Every structure is written in C-alpha cells, then in structure tokens.
Amino acid sequence: MVAASTTKKAIIRRFDKEPLAGYLNPAGYQETWGVELLSAHGNVSKVPYEDIKSISFVREFDTRA
C-alpha cells in the first residue's frame, strides 16, 4: 500500500485506455510486475508495465493532453 505522506501526483498514460491520475511513491513505486497508483478516492490500482505508455509526475491532474 502507498503511504500518503511520501506520494507525488502522477498521471499514468496507458495503451488503448483512459489515463489514470493519482499518487505514486517515487522512492519505491516500481515493482517487478508494474506500479501501484492510489486514486484521489482512496482506491489502489495495480497497473502492469505492459499496459503503461508513460508515467508523468505532475502539479495538477489534467489528463486531457
């Protein structure tokens, strides 16, 4: 589980799917299978590397671009 005090805002852009916005722990977000993203609603998504196009650390959650 991602600790809230050490997280950074991030947007995960995925192949053929909508982007995901949430919080990543930049010190330990990379696992062998993918990344864990904590949404603003408190849900944890486990995203495998093969689904990820890019990960961007951001100031605002603007997923339109």
C-alpha positions in Angstrom: 0.0 0.0 0.0 1.2 3.5 -0.8 1.8 5.8 2.1 0.1 9.2 1.6 2.9 11.3 3.2 5.5 10.2 0.7 3.5 10.2 -2.5 3.6 12.5 -5.6 0.9 13.4 -8.0 1.2 11.4 -11.2 -0.6 10.5 -14.4 -0.2 7.1 -16.0 -1.0 7.0 -19.7 -1.9 3.6 -20.9 -2.1 2.0 -24.4 -5.7 1.9 -25.7 -7.2 3.0 -22.3 -8.1 6.2 -20.4 -5.2 7.8 -18.4 -5.2 7.2 -14.6 -4.5 10.1 -12.2 -3.4 9.5 -8.6 -0.5 9.3 -6.3 2.7 7.3 -6.6 5.6 6.8 -4.1 8.6 7.9 -6.2 11.1 6.1 -4.0 9.5 2.7 -4.4 6.7 2.7 -6.9 8.5 0.3 -9.3 7.8 -3.3 -8.6 8.8 -6.3 -10.8 5.3 -6.5 -12.2 4.3 -2.8 -12.5 3.2 0.1 -10.3 0.6 0.9 -7.7 -1.4 4.1 -8.0 -3.5 5.5 -5.2 -6.5 7.4 -6.6 -7.9 10.6 -5.0 -10.9 8.4 -3.8 -8.5 6.1 -2.0 -8.6 3.2 -4.5 -5.4 1.4 -5.3 -4.9 0.3 -8.9 -2.2 -2.1 -9.8 -1.0 -1.3 -13.4 1.3 -3.8 -15.1 4.2 -2.5 -17.2 2.8 -3.9 -20.5 -0.2 -1.5 -20.1 1.9 1.6 -19.4 2.8 4.1 -22.2 4.2 6.7 -19.8 4.3 7.9 -16.2 4.4 11.7 -15.6 4.8 13.4 -12.2 2.6 16.5 -12.4 1.5 19.5 -10.4 -2.2 19.2 -11.5 -4.3 16.3 -12.5 -5.0 17.4 -16.1 -5.5 14.3 -18.2 -6.7 16.0 -21.4 -3.3 16.2 -23.1 
